Amino acid sequence: MDKIYKLKGQSQHYVWGGKNYIPTLLNIPNHTNQCYAEWWLGTHNSAPSIIESEQGELLLNEFIVQNPTALGQKKLANTLPYLLKILDVEKPLSIQLHPTKQQAETGFIRENAKGIPLTDSKRTYKDNNHKPEMMIALSDFWLLHGFNHKEKIIATLKKRPSLTALAEQLTHQNLDQFYAHIMQAEQAQLFSWLHPIIIENKTSYQHNQLSLNNPDYWVLYTIEAMEVPLDKLDAGLICFYLFNIVQLKKGEGIYQDAGIPHAYLRGQNIELMSCSDNVIRGGLTPKHVDIAELLKIIDCHEINPKIIPPAPKTQSVFTYVTPARDFALTNIRYKSNQKLTLETTYAEILLIMEGEVKIYQNNTTLTLKKGEAAFICADTDYQIHGITSGYAVIAKQPE
């Protein structure tokens, strides 16, 4: 059996995605002008990758079932524990969070027992796995990440006359109680909070005079980008005043643990996560929002966002540090004619982000250019030869 194989991912055409970044990365035409939101590489049943094997093209999950040693000797199941993605965020994503492993298992069993189909729009748990995730920015990137400190939230609310009553309320409540109040507010209440802010900032927003660190900017931007009617305002809009607004520079990253509310707002990134599609939404979406489950799962602790620093340009091989147990991301830099020798303990997915390489393993040779990927079996020694300078990322399990 060969040890290295070309791998084809699958795209997801969600309406928040851009139309150019992912097609350009993959060197594919977009004649139909579709939104390319995500590119998936992994074994998730929603969009398993396709491997070019000795038997021809196979779904990666089928290949692993047929060749279980490809995962490594300590495998726990016949599937990859991680999922690698490229995202192009042109419009804001929903505010969301992900369950712990135990919460996912319990929720999946509960919804199965109720007979809710996996394709039902009101289904919350699509599988029984948790979904911690990390991301590395491929451009200037903006997101929401966790609750700000209570005193900072109060100060932010006090600066806006329509929100001063909320500031006073928060002085007498914990964040859990306060957030529950916000998320269960009636439409008339949301209007009274937000409409004055929209009117006051409309001209400044239209003239690009609002800072991107200003939550008012993101409220108006989201209403415009998502075409939110003023008579159907979303409680998630208030969260711009509650959560940390984080800017990542290209190369920087962040880790999202279970329960942490977050929302990608703008930019492109690499995302690596446990192999799951469990999303509990907290607003800014036309999709189902299960308020009861949201309030049960959300982590309302105050957070100082921990930025993952970029991979050093002086290191050929660099693995980002996160608490994740299911996945790790390694950055590989290569120059023209440079040779690197690597080895795997568990199965890995290698994705070329820039440049072109040849990969050698015994008598097998693959040539990969930007946007192309390889599946590399466990217990494999291989070499990367740079044809042109660039870098790749490798998704794998931690040692």
PyMOL commands that set and color helices and strands:
alter all, ss='L'
color gray80, all
select helices_A, chain A and resi 21-26+60-66+68-71+101-113+150-158+161-170+175-183+187-206+215-225+235-241+291-297
alter helices_A, ss='H'
color red, helices_A
select strands_A, chain A and resi 4-8+10-12+38-41+50-53+56-59+82-89+96-97+133-137+141-147+243-248+253-256+262-274+280-281+317-319+328-334+339-343+348-361+364-369+373-376+381-396
alter strands_A, ss='S'
color yellow, strands_A
deselect
rebuild
show_as cartoon
